[in-house]
Amino acid sequence: MDRFPAEFDDLLNKRGRRLLADPPQLEALLDRKKTPIVVFEDVIDRGVASDCIRLLDESIHPVLRRMHVPIARETVTKLKRNYGESLSKTVRVKTMTFNSPRSKALEAAREIGLTTMMRSASFHRVAQAVTGFNLNPECNRQVICYETGDYSGPHNDHHPESEGICNGFIDLHVMFANDAVAQQLLVYEERGYLTRAHDVSGKPAIAVYRLPFWHYTTPLTARRGREDHARRWLLLGSFDYDPPLKKLRY
């Protein structure tokens, strides 16, 4: 495979198409007071995933930018009361967005068909399949690469100042990790506690979230001696409800 397929469906195997034809519904999870996230594994064959990783390594990795937001010293040095601390989102990854039409990263994504695939009708259809509400087919798209030690700190992805998404939106994650990765966990809340964890570094997988809820990813751990080669790729689409939701369910 020298390009991503024009339709996202063409990455999926038979099991993936079958599962996504009738997936769990995020609203039903909320009704049972469960966190609105579903993860589908074994839906992309490993050979196909290896081709995707190779394309991303060769074309996208060289044009990624660092997104490093450390813990501010002031969260400790300017603390005035015991246990009054608060922590904004911290992160260490490499990333690209699809926002600038003249960026080298976008040009590279176009050359390997990634832009077309992440704009395809079936990419939207996968996100749409897990909710009974309509989603705008236009989405914000991003590519993230986690390397050894990279992580995203605790955050909830709530945007109360943004009219269109203040009551929620849908994230679609397509995930590939190479064989140098030992582990990376997605940790998320269940009934008010950060007690759920899912290893997102094993099989190629798709995850769909209804946000907001609290979650984070642990620092990526590499296999011994392969720290310089470990990478986990995340293709991310964020879809707005159309029309926007009238009420926040959390």
Buried (B, 14 or more C-beta within 10 A) or exposed (E): BEBBBBBBBEBBBEBBEEBBEEBBBBBEBBEEEBBBBBBBBEBBBEEBBBBBBEBBBEBBBEBBEEBEEEEEEEEEEEEEEEEEEEEEEBBBBBBBBBEEEEBEBBEBBEEBBBBBBBBBEBBBBBBBBBBEBEBBBEBBBBBBBBBBEBBBBBBBBBBEEEEBBBBBBBBBBBBBBBEBBBBBBBBBBBEEEEEBEBBBBBBBBBBBBBBBBBBBBBBBBBBEEBBEBBBBBBBBBBBBBEEBBEEEEB
